[in-house]
Structure formats: structure tokens, C-alpha cells
């Protein structure tokens, strides 16, 4: 099945979290946002293209390294960001070594 690409101009962001939803006031309106649980997000990556994937930890049953590997396998060129309210410097280094492009700071939504 061919991947569906986004409309021109809109940045497509796949948010991965435990609830599969985002608060409306927590996202940029200029983006085309899709929010899924981890298993559903991996399926979504087989069908659609995204400009970025944001992994919002903690995610039950997943380590950052394992989920980053799966995202990279399914969408090798996508920007991968990790957001974890319990982040510390040692985790940031670990996540960078697993292939994450960015680490975002701030509380969970």
C-alpha cells in the first residue's frame, strides 16, 4: 500500500502517547496532528508519511530505545522527538544514542 503524503504547507506530526489523544490547546494549529497509542502509531506509519513523530513517555510496555528503533525501521527519514516529564541529562544522552533527534522538556499533557 502506498503512503499518503500531507497536503502542501501543513506539517504532519504523529503524537504517540498512552491515551491516544491531545488537549486541543496543547498543539499548534498550523500542524496537521494525529495522535495514537504506540501500537496504533506503528500501524499509522505503515500507511502515512509524517514530518515528525513525538514520543510522549512514559509509555507502558515500551522503552525509548525500542520504540525509536521501530519508528526508524518504519519511517527512516522522519524526525523523532521524545518528551518525558521525568527527563534528566543521563536520559537525554541515552535517547540521543538510540537515534532520537530531539528531546522536548515540559510536563505531560
C-alpha positions in Angstrom: 0.0 0.0 0.0 1.3 3.5 -0.9 1.9 6.0 1.8 -0.3 9.1 1.9 1.7 12.3 1.9 0.5 15.5 3.6 -1.1 18.5 1.9 1.4 21.2 0.8 2.4 23.5 3.6 0.9 21.7 6.6 3.4 19.9 8.8 2.2 16.4 9.8 3.0 15.4 13.3 2.3 12.0 14.8 2.0 12.2 18.6 2.4 8.9 20.4 1.2 8.6 24.0 -0.6 6.3 26.3 -4.1 7.8 25.8 -4.1 8.4 22.1 -5.3 12.0 22.4 -4.0 15.5 22.9 -5.5 18.6 24.6 -6.7 21.0 21.9 -4.8 23.9 23.5 -1.5 21.9 23.6 -0.9 21.8 19.9 0.0 24.2 17.1 -3.0 24.9 14.9 -0.7 25.2 11.8 0.2 21.5 12.1 -1.8 18.5 10.9 -1.8 16.4 14.1 -2.5 12.7 14.5 -2.4 11.1 18.0 -2.2 7.4 18.6 -1.2 4.9 21.2 2.1 3.2 20.4 0.7 0.1 18.6 -1.7 2.2 16.6 1.1 4.7 15.7 3.3 2.0 14.3 0.4 0.9 12.1 -0.2 4.5 11.1 3.5 4.8 10.0 2.9 1.9 7.5 0.1 3.9 5.8 1.0 7.6 6.1 4.0 9.9 5.9 4.8 12.3 8.7 7.3 15.2 9.2 7.8 14.3 12.8 6.9 11.8 15.4 6.7 12.9 19.1 7.0 10.0 21.6 5.4 11.1 24.9 6.8 9.0 27.7 6.2 7.1 29.9 4.6 4.6 27.5 3.6 1.3 29.2 5.4 -1.7 27.7 7.9 0.4 25.7 11.4 1.7 26.3 12.5 4.7 24.4 15.2 2.7 22.6 12.8 0.0 21.4 10.2 2.5 20.2 12.7 4.7 18.4 14.1 1.6 16.7 10.6 0.7 15.5 9.8 4.2 14.3 13.1 4.4 12.4 12.5 1.0 10.8 9.1 2.1 9.5 9.9 5.7 8.7 13.7 6.1 8.3 13.8 9.8 7.5 11.3 11.1 10.0 12.3 13.5 12.8 11.8 11.7 16.1 11.4 13.7 19.3 11.0 12.4 22.8 9.1 14.1 25.6 9.2 12.9 29.2 8.3 15.0 32.2 10.9 12.9 34.3 13.7 13.6 31.9 17.3 14.1 33.2 20.6 14.7 31.5 21.6 11.0 31.5 18.4 10.0 29.8 18.9 12.8 27.2 22.3 11.3 26.3 20.8 7.8 26.2 18.0 8.8 23.9 20.4 10.6 21.6 22.4 7.4 21.3 19.2 5.5 20.4 18.6 7.7 17.4 16.2 10.4 18.8 16.6 13.7 17.0 15.2 16.0 19.8 14.3 15.9 23.4 11.5 18.1 24.5 11.1 19.4 28.0 7.9 20.2 29.9 5.1 18.4 31.7 2.9 15.7 30.1 -0.4 16.7 28.6 
